[in-house]
Structures are given as C-alpha cells and as structure tokens.
C-alpha cells in the first residue's frame, strides 16, 4: 500500500515523487520504458534555470537519483488501468498496486505522418529521434518533417552530421523559438521546403527518396537516406479515460492545480491541457500535482 502512485517517470513524474517524499508520503513510480521521458533524447538543455548545456540524459538521471535517494520506489511496468475507490488500484501488465492517490504523468508518444509504408520503414530510414539515430546518417542526406521546436532542434543537430538537411513544413512559418529559427537560417546545409507535406515514401529495402507535394499540388521527389518525423505527439491518456476528462486532442482537462474530475486522481506534464509544454512546466506540474495529492491525503486521513 502506497500513499501515492505516480504513473510515468518523466520530469513531471519524478518531480512529483520528490515533492511527495519530502512531505513524508510513500511513493511508487510506475514507468513503462525508461526514466526521463522524451527529454533523454535532447543533447543540450539551454532553457532550464541553472543547468545550461546539460544533456537530457544527464538531467533525467540527476532527477531520478534525487527521487530515489529520498525513498521513492520504481517499477518498470506498463499501467493499463486505474480502479477507483477509497483504495485505488493501478493495474499493470505485471501486477496490481494499491494506493490512496494517483498522479498520471504519462506524457505523450510520437505522432506519425500517416503515409503508406511508414511503419515498415522505421529503422530502415525513418526515425522519430534525431539524437538517437542521427549518427547513422553522417555525411548523407536527410529530411526532417515538422515546424515546432523539436523539428527545428532536430534539423540543427543533424546539420552538424549530415551533408544536407531538408526541413519540410506544411506552413510558411515555424512555431518554434525565434532564437532557434535564426540559428537554423544560418546553417548553409539546411534547405527549407515550406508549404509542403510528405505524400509518398519510395524504398527498396531501405528508404531511397520521398515525394513532397506543395500547396499548389506540385510534386517534387527528394533523394534522402533518412527521414526524421517531428510532427507532434499524442498524449497517453486513453487507458485512464474513464476517470479523467479528455479534450478533442486527447489531453487531460485539468487546471494549474492538476486536479481531475475524480477525487484523488491528478495529472501532470505533457498529457495535460496547457499552453506551454516545456521541461520547466513539466516540473511545475509535478510539484503542483504532488502538493494537491498531499492535501487530498491529509483530508482523508
């Protein structure tokens, strides 16, 4: 029996664990993959206070070790549902864990292009993680699809490895930070392909080229060795939809207090409805969710 079970060991979940343990509550972290969430794929973090230049993996490891040192326990299992009640049960693919409060900090997963043949080419030319797979394309030609910070950062990272980087975006402007956009324009080997989308993948055993269609219907074939997809993410809330209200995009509806419609169930991080999804706001959510969970626990004691 735990006071708090936190589903997801990304920045939000780990911060929640730190705050709950500092309030002397017993904590179990349930993580389906590896601690740190998507931040572990970021080579350099420059927008988190007091930690400029730290890698995402090093940052995540520091926070995980901090939570562990405070007494938070961790199991690597996939949470499949929550059974509500005075005693809540978190059912995973391996066990059933009991607690009095739950914080859902599951984050989000990669959104796919939806182009025919995409799944079959993952690992054979298509990737969703530039920092994971970029080294395989050193000196070659690659393309990045997307217009947000992730796509821009991927293009910058790959420009230091690849001979040519095509950046494909369906609009004529980017949603990313101005500073990152300016830096991108300074890279001579980055070629912008705007007002366009990827409509076909050409491959034999591996990806050979892509076809890009612009807003006027003109089709252009680009010979590329790799295609990095960064078109957003899908919140991982569906397993808990009976206990939390979701918006049309699947994000959990909750305010800054991270409360859901179910007493004792909270959400934190990128799976919550909010304007800004950054490392610092994930940590903020974790602190807020844990604080509210502690208040809830004290009220039912």
C-alpha positions in Angstrom: 0.0 0.0 0.0 1.4 3.4 -1.0 0.2 6.9 -0.3 0.9 8.0 -3.9 1.4 6.1 -7.1 2.9 8.1 -10.0 2.4 6.7 -13.5 5.3 7.9 -15.6 8.9 8.7 -14.6 9.5 11.7 -16.8 10.3 15.2 -15.5 6.8 15.7 -14.2 6.5 12.3 -12.5 10.0 12.5 -11.0 9.4 16.0 -9.6 6.1 14.8 -8.2 7.9 12.0 -6.5 10.4 14.4 -4.9 7.7 16.7 -3.5 5.6 13.8 -2.2 8.6 12.2 -0.5 9.6 15.5 1.1 6.0 15.5 2.5 6.8 12.1 4.0 4.4 10.2 1.8 5.2 6.8 0.5 5.7 6.8 -3.3 5.8 4.2 -6.1 6.8 5.3 -9.6 5.5 3.1 -12.4 7.3 3.6 -15.7 6.7 1.6 -18.9 10.0 2.3 -20.7 12.9 4.3 -19.1 13.1 7.1 -16.7 13.3 10.6 -18.0 10.7 10.5 -20.8 11.4 12.3 -24.1 13.9 14.7 -22.5 16.6 12.0 -22.6 16.8 12.4 -26.4 17.8 16.1 -26.1 21.5 16.6 -26.5 21.7 20.0 -24.8 19.2 21.7 -22.5 19.6 25.5 -22.6 16.3 26.7 -21.3 16.2 25.2 -17.8 17.3 27.5 -14.9 20.8 26.8 -13.5 21.5 23.9 -15.9 22.6 25.4 -19.2 24.1 22.9 -21.7 23.4 19.7 -19.7 22.3 16.8 -21.7 18.7 15.5 -21.4 20.0 12.1 -20.2 22.2 13.6 -17.5 19.4 15.8 -16.4 17.0 13.0 -16.1 19.5 10.8 -14.3 20.1 13.5 -11.7 16.4 13.9 -11.0 15.8 10.2 -10.9 18.7 9.7 -8.4 17.3 12.5 -6.3 13.9 10.9 -6.1 15.5 7.5 -5.4 17.7 9.0 -2.6 14.5 10.4 -1.0 13.0 7.0 -0.9 10.7 6.8 -4.0 10.4 3.3 -5.3 10.3 2.4 -9.0 9.0 -0.5 -11.0 9.2 -0.7 -14.8 5.8 -1.9 -15.8 3.0 -0.7 -18.2 0.0 0.7 -16.4 -3.2 -0.4 -18.2 -6.0 0.9 -16.0 -6.9 2.5 -12.6 -9.7 1.1 -10.5 -11.1 3.9 -8.4 -12.3 3.7 -4.8 -11.2 4.6 -1.3 -8.2 2.4 -2.0 -7.2 2.9 -5.6 -5.7 0.0 -7.7 -3.3 0.6 -10.5 -3.3 -2.5 -12.7 -0.2 -3.0 -14.8 0.9 -5.7 -17.3 2.7 -7.4 -14.4 0.9 -6.7 -11.1 -1.7 -4.7 -9.2 -0.5 -1.9 -6.9 -2.7 -0.2 -4.3 -2.6 3.4 -3.1 -4.7 6.3 -1.9 -3.9 8.9 -4.6 -2.7 8.6 -8.2 -0.7 11.1 -10.3 -0.9 10.4 -14.1 2.2 11.7 -15.7 2.4 9.6 -18.8 3.4 12.3 -21.2 2.9 11.6 -24.9 4.1 9.4 -27.8 5.3 10.2 -31.3 2.7 11.3 -33.9 3.2 9.6 -37.2 2.9 11.0 -40.7 0.3 8.5 -41.8 2.0 7.9 -45.1 1.8 4.4 -46.6 4.8 2.3 -45.8 5.8 4.4 -42.8 5.7 1.6 -40.2 7.6 -0.8 -42.4 10.5 1.7 -42.8 11.0 2.5 -39.1 14.7 1.6 -38.5 15.3 1.4 -42.3 15.4 5.1 -43.0 12.6 6.5 -40.9 13.2 7.7 -37.3 11.4 9.7 -34.7 14.5 10.6 -32.7 17.3 12.5 -34.4 19.7 12.3 -31.4 19.2 8.5 -31.2 19.8 7.8 -34.9 21.4 10.8 -36.4 24.9 9.3 -36.2 23.9 6.6 -38.7 23.5 9.4 -41.4 26.8 11.1 -41.0 27.8 12.7 -44.4 24.5 11.7 -46.0 21.2 13.5 -47.0 18.3 13.5 -44.6 15.0 15.3 -44.2 13.1 16.5 -41.1 9.3 17.0 -41.1 7.8 19.5 -38.7 7.6 23.1 -37.6 7.9 23.1 -33.8 10.9 23.3 -31.5 11.6 19.6 -31.8 11.8 19.7 -35.6 14.0 22.8 -35.5 16.3 21.3 -32.9 16.5 18.0 -34.9 17.4 19.9 -38.1 20.1 21.8 -36.2 21.5 18.7 -34.7 21.5 16.8 -38.0 23.1 19.8 -39.8 26.3 19.0 -37.8 26.3 15.4 -39.1 24.6 15.2 -42.5 25.7 16.7 -45.8 22.3 18.1 -46.5 19.2 18.5 -44.3 15.8 19.3 -45.9 13.4 20.8 -43.4 9.8 20.2 -44.6 6.9 22.1 -43.1 3.3 22.4 -44.2 3.2 26.1 -43.4 5.4 29.1 -44.4 6.5 29.9 -40.9 7.7 28.0 -37.8 6.1 27.5 -34.4 9.5 27.2 -32.7 11.5 29.7 -30.7 12.8 32.7 -32.7 16.4 32.1 -31.5 16.3 28.6 -32.8 14.8 29.7 -36.1 17.5 32.3 -36.6 20.2 29.8 -35.9 18.6 27.4 -38.4 18.7 30.1 -41.1 22.5 30.4 -40.6 23.2 26.8 -41.5 24.1 26.6 -45.2 23.4 22.9 -45.5 19.8 23.2 -44.3 17.3 23.6 -47.1 13.8 24.8 -46.3 10.8 23.1 -48.1 7.8 25.1 -46.9 4.1 25.0 -47.6 4.6 21.3 -48.3 4.0 17.8 -47.0 5.4 14.3 -47.5 3.0 12.3 -49.6 4.9 9.3 -50.6 7.8 7.1 -49.5 9.9 5.3 -52.1 12.0 2.4 -50.9 13.6 -0.9 -51.8 15.0 -2.5 -48.6 15.5 1.0 -47.2 14.2 4.5 -47.8 15.5 5.9 -51.1 13.5 9.0 -51.6 10.4 10.9 -50.6 7.8 12.7 -52.6 6.7 16.2 -51.4 3.6 17.9 -52.5 3.2 21.7 -52.1 0.0 23.6 -51.5 -0.4 24.1 -55.3 -0.3 20.4 -55.9 3.3 20.4 -57.4 5.1 17.1 -56.6 8.9 17.1 -56.0 11.0 14.0 -55.4 13.8 14.4 -52.9 16.5 11.7 -52.7 17.2 11.2 -49.0 18.8 8.4 -46.9 16.8 9.3 -43.7 13.6 10.9 -42.8 13.1 12.2 -39.2 9.5 12.8 -38.2 8.8 15.5 -35.7 5.1 16.4 -36.2 4.0 16.4 -32.7 3.0 13.9 -30.0 -0.1 12.1 -28.8 -1.0 12.2 -25.1 -1.0 8.8 -23.5 -4.3 9.1 -21.6 -6.6 6.6 -23.2 -6.1 3.9 -20.6 -7.5 6.2 -17.9 -10.2 8.0 -19.9 -13.0 6.7 -17.6 -11.6 8.7 -14.7 -10.3 11.8 -16.4 -12.0 14.2 -18.8 -10.2 14.5 -22.2 -10.3 17.2 -24.8 -10.7 16.6 -28.5 -7.0 16.0 -28.9 -6.9 13.5 -26.0 -5.3 15.8 -23.4 -6.5 15.6 -19.8 -8.6 18.5 -18.9 -7.1 20.0 -15.7 -6.1 23.4 -14.4 -2.9 24.5 -12.8 -3.8 22.5 -9.7 -3.7 19.4 -11.8 -7.0 18.0 -10.4 -9.2 15.8 -12.5 -12.9 15.0 -12.1 -12.0 12.0 -9.9 -11.0 12.9 -6.3 -7.5 11.6 -5.6 -6.6 11.4 -9.3 -4.3 14.1 -10.7 -2.5 14.7 -14.0 0.9 16.3 -14.6 3.1 17.1 -17.6 2.7 17.0 -21.3 -0.5 14.9 -21.1 -2.4 17.8 -19.5 -4.1 20.7 -21.3 -1.9 23.8 -21.2 -0.4 26.4 -23.4 3.3 25.7 -22.8 4.8 22.2 -22.8 8.5 22.6 -21.8 10.8 20.9 -19.3 10.2 23.7 -16.7 6.4 23.5 -16.9 6.5 19.7 -16.6 8.5 20.1 -13.4 6.0 22.8 -12.3 3.1 20.4 -12.9 4.8 17.7 -10.9 5.2 20.0 -7.9 1.6 21.2 -8.1 0.2 17.7 -8.5 2.1 16.3 -5.6 1.2 19.3 -3.4 -2.5 18.7 -4.2 -2.2 15.0 -3.7 -0.7 15.6 -0.2 -3.6 17.9 0.6 -6.0 15.2 -0.5 -4.3 12.5 1.6 -4.3 14.7 4.6 -8.0 15.4 4.1 -9.0 11.7 4.1 -6.6 10.7 6.9 
